[in-house]
């Protein structure tokens, strides 16, 4: 088990199991010792292993559920009965882009006034490890093209999440307060979307 350690100007340690690959991430105060971090992980090892197994199982189930959509969305590896792989092609890329482009104007019209800031530019791209990203300094937001093939509620959630970063760089208390005010059900939406595999 590999543990990624990120030093931050914080007072306490925080443990996170990150989708989609169940990576273990520890956010730790800048001056805390490596021994203390190691003890922190060892004390929680059983919980970590259970949480990782649960996340990886959910990912596997999501992949298997996607098999029913294989012909529609390019879910194929050319080997019937073999491992399932998502294959982006021109058709599903165009469909995903069309779906997002059709929904974005209305979403921006709703959320721009609520959040009080709007992105300077939105880019759609295939992303293999995240649903979206934001550069607050430039106001640029990037959205995972896969959102165009998913339930529209996830596009809305990711857009609101990234637009909130136009105010708040990280995911600290300020970010959470804003998300609570904008989209009270955001934590459930985050749990739901993280059950999906980033393709």
MDAnalysis code that builds the backbone (N, CA, C; Angstrom):
import MDAnalysis as mda
import numpy as np

u = mda.Universe.empty(597, n_residues=199, atom_resindex=np.repeat(np.arange(199), 3), trajectory=True)
u.add_TopologyAttr("name", ["N", "CA", "C"] * 199)
u.add_TopologyAttr("resid", np.arange(1, 200))
u.add_TopologyAttr("resname", ["UNK", "UNK", "UNK", "UNK", "UNK", "UNK", "UNK", "UNK", "UNK", "UNK", "UNK", "UNK", "UNK", "UNK", "UNK", "UNK", "UNK", "UNK", "UNK", "UNK", "UNK", "UNK", "UNK", "UNK", "UNK", "UNK", "UNK", "UNK", "UNK", "UNK", "UNK", "UNK", "UNK", "UNK", "UNK", "UNK", "UNK", "UNK", "UNK", "UNK", "UNK", "UNK", "UNK", "UNK", "UNK", "UNK", "UNK", "UNK", "UNK", "UNK", "UNK", "UNK", "UNK", "UNK", "UNK", "UNK", "UNK", "UNK", "UNK", "UNK", "UNK", "UNK", "UNK", "UNK", "UNK", "UNK", "UNK", "UNK", "UNK", "UNK", "UNK", "UNK", "UNK", "UNK", "UNK", "UNK", "UNK", "UNK", "UNK", "UNK", "UNK", "UNK", "UNK", "UNK", "UNK", "UNK", "UNK", "UNK", "UNK", "UNK", "UNK", "UNK", "UNK", "UNK", "UNK", "UNK", "UNK", "UNK", "UNK", "UNK", "UNK", "UNK", "UNK", "UNK", "UNK", "UNK", "UNK", "UNK", "UNK", "UNK", "UNK", "UNK", "UNK", "UNK", "UNK", "UNK", "UNK", "UNK", "UNK", "UNK", "UNK", "UNK", "UNK", "UNK", "UNK", "UNK", "UNK", "UNK", "UNK", "UNK", "UNK", "UNK", "UNK", "UNK", "UNK", "UNK", "UNK", "UNK", "UNK", "UNK", "UNK", "UNK", "UNK", "UNK", "UNK", "UNK", "UNK", "UNK", "UNK", "UNK", "UNK", "UNK", "UNK", "UNK", "UNK", "UNK", "UNK", "UNK", "UNK", "UNK", "UNK", "UNK", "UNK", "UNK", "UNK", "UNK", "UNK", "UNK", "UNK", "UNK", "UNK", "UNK", "UNK", "UNK", "UNK", "UNK", "UNK", "UNK", "UNK", "UNK", "UNK", "UNK", "UNK", "UNK", "UNK", "UNK", "UNK", "UNK", "UNK", "UNK", "UNK", "UNK", "UNK", "UNK", "UNK", "UNK", "UNK", "UNK", "UNK"])
u.atoms.positions = np.array([
    [0.841, -1.194, 0.000],
    [0.000, 0.000, 0.000],
    [0.879, 1.248, 0.000],
    [0.686, 2.093, -0.991],
    [1.441, 3.339, -1.090],
    [0.617, 4.480, -0.499],
    [1.261, 5.296, 0.311],
    [0.592, 6.435, 0.935],
    [1.225, 7.715, 0.413],
    [0.407, 8.596, -0.138],
    [0.882, 9.889, -0.618],
    [0.726, 10.907, 0.515],
    [1.796, 11.590, 0.856],
    [1.782, 12.561, 1.951],
    [1.919, 13.963, 1.385],
    [1.000, 14.830, 1.768],
    [1.025, 16.222, 1.331],
    [1.163, 17.104, 2.564],
    [2.221, 17.887, 2.600],
    [2.438, 18.812, 3.727],
    [1.676, 20.110, 3.469],
    [0.924, 20.535, 4.485],
    [0.118, 21.746, 4.356],
    [0.205, 22.566, 5.642],
    [-0.109, 23.857, 5.569],
    [-0.136, 24.689, 6.778],
    [-1.426, 24.463, 7.561],
    [-1.561, 23.252, 8.122],
    [-2.751, 22.877, 8.885],
    [-2.325, 22.373, 10.261],
    [-3.288, 22.214, 11.165],
    [-2.975, 21.796, 12.533],
    [-3.131, 20.291, 12.746],
    [-4.006, 19.663, 11.992],
    [-4.289, 18.245, 12.189],
    [-4.013, 17.453, 10.918],
    [-3.922, 16.128, 11.084],
    [-3.752, 15.256, 9.928],
    [-5.113, 14.794, 9.418],
    [-5.192, 14.635, 8.107],
    [-6.425, 14.178, 7.483],
    [-6.103, 13.036, 6.528],
    [-6.953, 12.031, 6.551],
    [-6.781, 10.841, 5.718],
    [-7.891, 10.802, 4.675],
    [-7.506, 10.503, 3.438],
    [-8.497, 10.433, 2.373],
    [-8.183, 9.257, 1.457],
    [-9.218, 8.515, 1.093],
    [-9.109, 7.478, 0.076],
    [-9.673, 8.085, -1.205],
    [-8.828, 8.246, -2.218],
    [-9.212, 9.011, -3.395],
    [-9.622, 8.101, -4.550],
    [-10.786, 8.383, -5.121],
    [-11.182, 7.659, -6.318],
    [-10.375, 8.164, -7.524],
    [-10.288, 7.435, -8.619],
    [-10.988, 6.166, -8.829],
    [-10.170, 4.941, -8.416],
    [-8.881, 5.134, -8.073],
    [-7.983, 3.999, -7.847],
    [-7.744, 3.690, -6.378],
    [-8.534, 4.289, -5.486],
    [-8.418, 4.058, -4.041],
    [-7.031, 4.414, -3.521],
    [-6.463, 5.503, -4.045],
    [-5.170, 5.973, -3.555],
    [-5.331, 6.523, -2.140],
    [-4.312, 6.311, -1.311],
    [-4.339, 6.784, 0.076],
    [-3.557, 8.089, 0.156],
    [-4.205, 9.127, 0.634],
    [-3.566, 10.443, 0.729],
    [-3.676, 10.967, 2.156],
    [-2.558, 11.411, 2.690],
    [-2.513, 12.013, 4.024],
    [-2.136, 13.480, 3.882],
    [-2.982, 14.356, 4.391],
    [-2.630, 15.767, 4.510],
    [-2.090, 15.969, 5.923],
    [-0.862, 16.466, 6.025],
    [-0.199, 16.547, 7.326],
    [0.377, 17.938, 7.554],
    [0.415, 18.382, 8.823],
    [1.065, 19.660, 9.135],
    [2.519, 19.652, 8.671],
    [3.014, 20.808, 8.335],
    [4.347, 20.905, 7.742],
    [5.453, 20.442, 8.681],
    [5.281, 20.597, 9.987],
    [6.367, 20.286, 10.925],
    [6.207, 18.951, 11.638],
    [5.174, 18.200, 11.314],
    [4.969, 16.936, 12.017],
    [5.988, 15.904, 11.542],
    [6.412, 15.027, 12.437],
    [7.473, 14.076, 12.105],
    [6.950, 12.915, 11.266],
    [7.866, 12.298, 10.533],
    [7.513, 11.130, 9.720],
    [7.044, 9.976, 10.603],
    [7.640, 9.840, 11.792],
    [7.234, 8.774, 12.711],
    [5.778, 8.935, 13.147],
    [5.385, 10.173, 13.395],
    [4.003, 10.432, 13.806],
    [3.034, 10.087, 12.683],
    [3.414, 10.431, 11.461],
    [2.572, 10.100, 10.307],
    [2.465, 8.589, 10.152],
    [3.592, 7.901, 10.329],
    [3.594, 6.443, 10.195],
    [2.666, 5.797, 11.227],
    [2.728, 6.277, 12.480],
    [1.841, 5.735, 13.519],
    [0.374, 6.001, 13.178],
    [0.124, 7.187, 12.651],
    [-1.229, 7.576, 12.256],
    [-1.790, 6.584, 11.238],
    [-0.965, 6.192, 10.273],
    [-1.399, 5.250, 9.237],
    [-1.571, 3.848, 9.809],
    [-0.597, 3.402, 10.614],
    [-0.656, 2.048, 11.180],
    [-1.907, 1.864, 12.035],
    [-2.235, 2.875, 12.844],
    [-3.408, 2.784, 13.713],
    [-4.711, 2.650, 12.921],
    [-4.689, 3.136, 11.683],
    [-5.906, 3.136, 10.864],
    [-5.825, 2.156, 9.694],
    [-4.825, 1.287, 9.731],
    [-4.586, 0.410, 8.588],
    [-5.802, -0.465, 8.248],
    [-6.431, -1.039, 9.256],
    [-7.583, -1.912, 8.994],
    [-8.702, -1.143, 8.307],
    [-8.977, 0.067, 8.812],
    [-10.021, 0.889, 8.199],
    [-9.640, 1.257, 6.777],
    [-8.374, 1.619, 6.557],
    [-7.912, 1.995, 5.219],
    [-8.123, 0.845, 4.238],
    [-7.733, -0.352, 4.643],
    [-7.856, -1.502, 3.744],
    [-9.315, -1.801, 3.419],
    [-10.188, -1.685, 4.420],
    [-11.616, -1.920, 4.163],
    [-12.177, -0.871, 3.211],
    [-11.801, 0.390, 3.441],
    [-12.303, 1.476, 2.600],
    [-11.805, 1.332, 1.163],
    [-10.536, 0.932, 1.004],
    [-9.986, 0.741, -0.340],
    [-10.695, -0.403, -1.057],
    [-10.914, -1.502, -0.354],
    [-11.600, -2.642, -0.964],
    [-13.017, -2.265, -1.394],
    [-13.695, -1.496, -0.550],
    [-15.053, -1.070, -0.871],
    [-15.068, -0.193, -2.113],
    [-14.117, 0.745, -2.213],
    [-14.073, 1.639, -3.364],
    [-13.718, 0.885, -4.639],
    [-12.753, -0.022, -4.554],
    [-12.347, -0.782, -5.735],
    [-13.460, -1.721, -6.191],
    [-14.198, -2.284, -5.238],
    [-15.328, -3.134, -5.600],
    [-16.410, -2.319, -6.297],
    [-16.675, -1.113, -5.778],
    [-17.672, -0.245, -6.405],
    [-17.250, 0.115, -7.822],
    [-15.946, 0.334, -8.012],
    [-15.449, 0.655, -9.348],
    [-15.658, -0.525, -10.295],
    [-15.344, -1.727, -9.825],
    [-15.515, -2.915, -10.657],
    [-16.982, -3.115, -11.029],
    [-17.880, -2.882, -10.071],
    [-19.307, -3.025, -10.351],
    [-19.766, -1.991, -11.364],
    [-19.206, -0.782, -11.275],
    [-19.571, 0.261, -12.226],
    [-19.138, -0.119, -13.635],
    [-17.948, -0.690, -13.746],
    [-17.469, -1.128, -15.058],
    [-18.381, -2.213, -15.618],
    [-18.773, -3.153, -14.765],
    [-19.641, -4.235, -15.232],
    [-21.015, -3.713, -15.642],
    [-21.532, -2.738, -14.894],
    [-22.827, -2.163, -15.269],
    [-22.744, -1.474, -16.619],
    [-21.581, -0.924, -16.920],
    [-21.415, -0.243, -18.199],
    [-21.443, -1.165, -19.390],
    [-21.340, -2.461, -19.158],
    [-21.313, -3.409, -20.270],
    [-22.583, -3.334, -21.102],
    [-23.709, -3.025, -20.444],
    [-24.978, -2.948, -21.161],
    [-24.996, -1.818, -22.174],
    [-24.092, -0.823, -21.984],
    [-24.054, 0.325, -22.891],
    [-22.949, 0.197, -23.925],
    [-22.355, -0.974, -24.027],
    [-21.142, -1.134, -24.822],
    [-21.313, -0.722, -26.272],
    [-22.401, -1.119, -26.911],
    [-22.556, -0.821, -28.322],
    [-22.884, 0.642, -28.546],
    [-23.576, 1.270, -27.577],
    [-23.979, 2.658, -27.739],
    [-22.817, 3.624, -27.545],
    [-21.930, 3.315, -26.608],
    [-20.940, 4.310, -26.199],
    [-19.507, 3.844, -26.361],
    [-19.299, 2.833, -27.171],
    [-17.934, 2.415, -27.435],
    [-17.308, 1.625, -26.322],
    [-18.100, 0.993, -25.470],
    [-17.542, 0.196, -24.384],
    [-17.228, -1.190, -24.918],
    [-15.993, -1.410, -25.318],
    [-15.636, -2.670, -25.953],
    [-14.144, -2.865, -25.931],
    [-13.724, -4.128, -25.914],
    [-12.302, -4.401, -26.085],
    [-12.081, -5.369, -27.238],
    [-13.163, -5.614, -28.023],
    [-13.047, -6.485, -29.172],
    [-12.988, -7.954, -28.818],
    [-13.203, -8.287, -27.566],
    [-13.088, -9.673, -27.121],
    [-14.304, -10.023, -26.275],
    [-15.359, -10.586, -26.873],
    [-16.566, -10.909, -26.102],
    [-16.240, -11.762, -24.885],
    [-16.746, -11.340, -23.738],
    [-16.496, -12.082, -22.511],
    [-15.210, -11.699, -21.824],
    [-14.413, -10.849, -22.453],
    [-13.144, -10.443, -21.867],
    [-13.292, -9.200, -21.024],
    [-12.176, -8.639, -20.528],
    [-12.219, -7.435, -19.712],
    [-12.862, -6.284, -20.470],
    [-13.564, -5.439, -19.737],
    [-14.284, -4.337, -20.362],
    [-13.441, -3.075, -20.356],
    [-13.334, -2.440, -21.496],
    [-12.554, -1.217, -21.621],
    [-13.387, -0.176, -22.345],
    [-13.337, 1.057, -21.881],
    [-14.041, 2.129, -22.571],
    [-13.172, 2.644, -23.700],
    [-13.749, 2.741, -24.875],
    [-13.011, 3.230, -26.036],
    [-13.677, 4.506, -26.527],
    [-13.005, 5.627, -26.375],
    [-13.524, 6.869, -26.930],
    [-13.428, 6.790, -28.449],
    [-14.483, 7.216, -29.126],
    [-14.443, 7.312, -30.577],
    [-15.064, 8.637, -30.994],
    [-14.991, 8.941, -32.284],
    [-15.484, 10.237, -32.754],
    [-16.963, 10.424, -32.438],
    [-17.720, 9.340, -32.502],
    [-19.162, 9.443, -32.279],
    [-19.498, 9.783, -30.837],
    [-18.909, 9.055, -29.880],
    [-19.281, 9.363, -28.498],
    [-18.627, 10.648, -28.001],
    [-17.476, 11.018, -28.567],
    [-16.901, 12.328, -28.236],
    [-17.839, 13.446, -28.675],
    [-18.332, 13.330, -29.915],
    [-19.225, 14.363, -30.441],
    [-20.521, 14.422, -29.644],
    [-21.043, 13.251, -29.258],
    [-22.280, 13.216, -28.479],
    [-22.077, 13.842, -27.103],
    [-20.973, 13.512, -26.461],
    [-20.687, 14.074, -25.139],
    [-20.532, 15.587, -25.216],
    [-19.784, 16.052, -26.219],
    [-19.580, 17.499, -26.374],
    [-20.900, 18.204, -26.661],
    [-21.713, 17.607, -27.516],
    [-23.018, 18.197, -27.841],
    [-23.886, 18.314, -26.587],
    [-23.914, 17.258, -25.785],
    [-24.743, 17.269, -24.577],
    [-24.303, 18.354, -23.599],
    [-22.988, 18.489, -23.416],
    [-22.491, 19.518, -22.488],
    [-22.754, 20.909, -23.037],
    [-22.446, 21.119, -24.323],
    [-22.656, 22.437, -24.932],
    [-24.124, 22.849, -24.871],
    [-25.025, 21.869, -24.958],
    [-26.452, 22.181, -24.920],
    [-26.908, 22.599, -23.523],
    [-26.220, 22.110, -22.493],
    [-26.649, 22.374, -21.114],
    [-25.921, 23.548, -20.460],
    [-24.711, 23.832, -20.910],
    [-23.892, 24.839, -20.224],
    [-24.520, 26.231, -20.175],
    [-25.061, 26.767, -21.279],
    [-25.593, 28.136, -21.198],
    [-26.639, 28.311, -20.101],
    [-27.558, 27.355, -19.991],
    [-28.595, 27.465, -18.957],
    [-27.993, 27.343, -17.564],
    [-27.031, 26.433, -17.405],
    [-26.397, 26.267, -16.096],
    [-25.638, 27.526, -15.687],
    [-24.914, 28.121, -16.626],
    [-24.173, 29.349, -16.317],
    [-25.127, 30.495, -16.006],
    [-26.258, 30.549, -16.706],
    [-27.245, 31.602, -16.445],
    [-27.831, 31.468, -15.045],
    [-27.965, 30.234, -14.580],
    [-28.497, 30.001, -13.232],
    [-27.440, 30.271, -12.170],
    [-26.256, 29.690, -12.348],
    [-25.268, 29.679, -11.277],
    [-24.352, 30.898, -11.248],
    [-24.190, 31.574, -12.369],
    [-23.355, 32.775, -12.365],
    [-23.821, 33.804, -11.341],
    [-25.100, 34.204, -11.361],
    [-25.584, 35.180, -10.374],
    [-25.548, 34.650, -8.940],
    [-25.768, 33.355, -8.758],
    [-25.769, 32.787, -7.406],
    [-24.367, 32.789, -6.817],
    [-23.405, 32.337, -7.609],
    [-22.029, 32.249, -7.120],
    [-21.343, 33.609, -7.136],
    [-21.725, 34.457, -8.073],
    [-21.157, 35.802, -8.109],
    [-19.900, 35.925, -8.947],
    [-19.477, 34.851, -9.569],
    [-18.339, 34.878, -10.488],
    [-18.603, 33.870, -11.600],
    [-18.036, 34.159, -12.773],
    [-18.193, 33.253, -13.898],
    [-16.830, 32.942, -14.493],
    [-16.682, 31.759, -15.075],
    [-15.400, 31.416, -15.699],
    [-15.131, 32.284, -16.917],
    [-13.866, 32.568, -17.152],
    [-13.488, 33.304, -18.362],
    [-13.513, 32.395, -19.578],
    [-13.310, 31.110, -19.343],
    [-13.278, 30.151, -20.450],
    [-13.530, 28.758, -19.892],
    [-14.284, 27.948, -20.628],
    [-14.518, 26.554, -20.243],
    [-14.019, 25.649, -21.358],
    [-13.166, 24.706, -20.999],
    [-12.617, 23.746, -21.951],
    [-13.149, 22.359, -21.630],
    [-13.537, 21.626, -22.651],
    [-13.966, 20.236, -22.492],
    [-12.840, 19.335, -22.968],
    [-12.488, 18.361, -22.158],
    [-11.410, 17.460, -22.550],
    [-11.582, 16.103, -21.874],
    [-10.932, 15.103, -22.443],
    [-10.898, 13.788, -21.816],
    [-9.889, 13.848, -20.677],
    [-10.339, 13.531, -19.480],
    [-9.490, 13.576, -18.297],
    [-9.525, 12.200, -17.645],
    [-8.382, 11.682, -17.257],
    [-8.313, 10.300, -16.782],
    [-8.328, 10.161, -15.263],
    [-8.295, 11.260, -14.526],
    [-8.220, 11.121, -13.071],
    [-9.106, 12.098, -12.305],
    [-9.824, 12.975, -12.997],
    [-10.659, 13.944, -12.287],
    [-11.832, 14.345, -13.168],
    [-12.830, 14.938, -12.510],
    [-14.034, 15.357, -13.227],
    [-13.940, 16.782, -13.728],
    [-13.080, 17.564, -13.129],
    [-12.928, 18.945, -13.562],
    [-11.760, 19.584, -12.851],
    [-11.392, 20.779, -13.295],
    [-10.330, 21.530, -12.629],
    [-10.545, 23.008, -12.903],
    [-9.908, 23.829, -12.086],
    [-10.072, 25.279, -12.196],
    [-8.748, 25.963, -11.903],
    [-8.453, 27.008, -12.662],
    [-7.311, 27.876, -12.381],
    [-7.872, 29.222, -11.943],
    [-7.997, 29.466, -10.633],
    [-8.637, 30.694, -10.161],
    [-7.981, 31.966, -10.694],
    [-6.658, 31.922, -10.853],
    [-5.941, 33.129, -11.290],
    [-6.405, 33.598, -12.667],
    [-6.687, 32.669, -13.549],
    [-7.106, 33.018, -14.912],
    [-8.611, 32.885, -15.120],
    [-9.283, 32.214, -14.186],
    [-10.716, 32.003, -14.333],
    [-11.088, 30.893, -15.294],
    [-10.110, 30.090, -15.684],
    [-10.358, 29.016, -16.650],
    [-10.812, 27.735, -15.935],
    [-11.823, 27.098, -16.492],
    [-12.351, 25.848, -15.965],
    [-12.263, 24.777, -17.044],
    [-11.858, 23.580, -16.630],
    [-11.814, 22.436, -17.536],
    [-12.785, 21.379, -17.011],
    [-13.592, 20.832, -17.896],
    [-14.572, 19.813, -17.535],
    [-14.273, 18.516, -18.273],
    [-14.450, 17.416, -17.577],
    [-14.245, 16.100, -18.172],
    [-15.343, 15.833, -19.197],
    [-14.941, 15.491, -20.415],
    [-15.901, 15.237, -21.485],
    [-16.871, 14.114, -21.127],
    [-16.438, 13.222, -20.263],
    [-17.283, 12.095, -19.852],
    [-18.590, 12.561, -19.214],
    [-18.600, 13.768, -18.636],
    [-19.811, 14.290, -18.002],
    [-20.965, 14.375, -18.995],
    [-20.647, 14.502, -20.275],
    [-21.687, 14.566, -21.296],
    [-22.380, 13.248, -21.545],
    [-21.851, 12.154, -20.992],
    [-22.456, 10.832, -21.143],
    [-23.075, 10.347, -19.838],
    [-23.159, 11.232, -18.861],
    [-23.639, 10.851, -17.535],
    [-24.918, 11.608, -17.194],
    [-25.486, 11.288, -16.047],
    [-26.663, 11.995, -15.561],
    [-26.364, 13.497, -15.505],
    [-27.241, 14.343, -16.052],
    [-26.978, 15.790, -16.075],
    [-26.697, 16.406, -14.708],
    [-27.169, 15.768, -13.633],
    [-26.938, 16.336, -12.300],
    [-25.447, 16.389, -11.983],
    [-24.654, 15.490, -12.580],
    [-23.226, 15.474, -12.299],
    [-22.510, 16.626, -13.001],
    [-22.941, 16.969, -14.202],
    [-22.372, 18.137, -14.880],
    [-22.629, 19.385, -14.045],
    [-23.845, 19.517, -13.534],
    [-24.179, 20.681, -12.713],
    [-23.317, 20.710, -11.449],
    [-23.185, 19.569, -10.786],
    [-22.380, 19.515, -9.562],
    [-20.933, 19.905, -9.831],
    [-20.325, 19.330, -10.860],
    [-18.912, 19.620, -11.146],
    [-18.742, 21.084, -11.534],
    [-19.664, 21.624, -12.318],
    [-19.572, 23.033, -12.704],
    [-19.640, 23.936, -11.475],
    [-20.593, 23.680, -10.581],
    [-20.712, 24.494, -9.364],
    [-19.452, 24.351, -8.513],
    [-18.953, 23.128, -8.397],
    [-17.720, 22.868, -7.640],
    [-16.571, 23.716, -8.180],
    [-16.374, 23.670, -9.496],
    [-15.246, 24.400, -10.081],
    [-15.472, 25.909, -10.043],
    [-16.696, 26.364, -10.217],
    [-16.971, 27.800, -10.122],
    [-16.739, 28.306, -8.703],
    [-16.983, 27.460, -7.713],
    [-16.710, 27.849, -6.328],
    [-15.220, 28.070, -6.118],
    [-14.395, 27.353, -6.870],
    [-12.948, 27.560, -6.792],
    [-12.533, 28.933, -7.327],
    [-13.397, 29.626, -8.029],
    [-13.091, 30.998, -8.440],
    [-13.024, 31.914, -7.222],
    [-13.623, 31.470, -6.106],
    [-13.518, 32.179, -4.828],
    [-12.509, 31.524, -3.889],
    [-12.502, 30.206, -3.871],
    [-11.713, 29.456, -2.884],
    [-10.765, 28.492, -3.589],
    [-9.454, 28.638, -3.339],
    [-8.471, 27.784, -4.007],
    [-8.582, 26.317, -3.604],
    [-8.675, 26.055, -2.308],
    [-8.666, 24.679, -1.819],
    [-10.057, 24.179, -1.479],
    [-10.086, 23.111, -0.668],
    [-11.353, 22.514, -0.265],
    [-11.580, 22.675, 1.242],
    [-11.063, 23.748, 1.798],
    [-11.159, 23.990, 3.226],
    [-12.529, 24.480, 3.659],
    [-12.557, 25.072, 4.847],
    [-13.828, 25.483, 5.448],
    [-14.558, 26.511, 4.593],
    [-13.804, 27.443, 4.004],
    [-14.429, 28.466, 3.172],
    [-15.116, 27.869, 1.959],
    [-14.429, 26.936, 1.316],
    [-15.008, 26.255, 0.156],
    [-16.262, 25.497, 0.565],
    [-16.198, 24.777, 1.663],
    [-17.341, 23.970, 2.100],
    [-18.535, 24.834, 2.492],
    [-18.272, 25.978, 3.121],
    [-19.372, 26.888, 3.477],
    [-20.088, 27.374, 2.220],
    [-19.312, 27.728, 1.224],
    [-19.927, 28.201, -0.021],
    [-20.732, 27.090, -0.696],
    [-20.161, 25.889, -0.748],
    [-20.881, 24.786, -1.376],
    [-22.159, 24.455, -0.607],
    [-22.109, 24.529, 0.713],
    [-23.313, 24.293, 1.521],
    [-24.403, 25.302, 1.170],
    [-23.988, 26.541, 0.929],
    [-24.956, 27.588, 0.606],
    [-25.490, 27.441, -0.818],
    [-24.595, 27.112, -1.757],
    [-25.001, 27.024, -3.157],
    [-25.792, 25.751, -3.458],
    [-25.260, 24.624, -2.984],
    [-25.776, 23.314, -3.387],
    [-25.778, 22.402, -2.154],
    [-26.791, 22.518, -1.295],
    [-26.775, 21.808, -0.010],
    [-26.552, 20.296, -0.119],
    [-26.942, 19.700, -1.229],
    [-26.788, 18.243, -1.394],
    [-25.468, 17.875, -2.053],
    [-24.484, 18.769, -2.057],
    [-23.257, 18.524, -2.812],
    [-22.474, 17.321, -2.299],
    [-22.503, 17.063, -1.010],
    [-21.741, 15.921, -0.481],
    [-22.293, 14.593, -1.009],
    [-23.618, 14.493, -1.083],
    [-24.209, 13.273, -1.643],
    [-23.883, 13.152, -3.125],
    [-23.920, 14.268, -3.840],
    [-23.560, 14.250, -5.259],
    [-22.106, 13.833, -5.440],
    [-21.237, 14.301, -4.555],
    [-19.826, 13.910, -4.633],
    [-19.674, 12.412, -4.419],
    [-20.390, 11.879, -3.433],
    [-20.325, 10.426, -3.205],
    [-20.841, 9.662, -4.422],
    [-21.934, 10.152, -4.994],
    [-22.529, 9.461, -6.143],
    [-21.598, 9.469, -7.350],
    [-21.019, 10.618, -7.655],
    [-20.170, 10.692, -8.848],
    [-18.889, 9.896, -8.658],
    [-18.403, 9.826, -7.430],
    [-17.160, 9.092, -7.190],
    [-17.354, 7.578, -7.195],
    [-18.592, 7.136, -7.326],
    [-18.830, 5.708, -7.546],
    [-18.634, 5.342, -9.018],
    [-18.552, 6.361, -9.862],
    [-18.323, 6.136, -11.279],
    [-16.823, 6.088, -11.562],
    [-16.471, 5.420, -12.614],
    [-15.071, 5.308, -13.015],
    [-14.731, 6.447, -13.961],
    [-13.626, 7.147, -13.689],
    [-13.144, 8.169, -14.613],
    [-12.485, 7.455, -15.781],
    [-13.009, 7.670, -16.967],
    [-12.545, 6.937, -18.134],
    [-11.594, 7.765, -18.974],
])
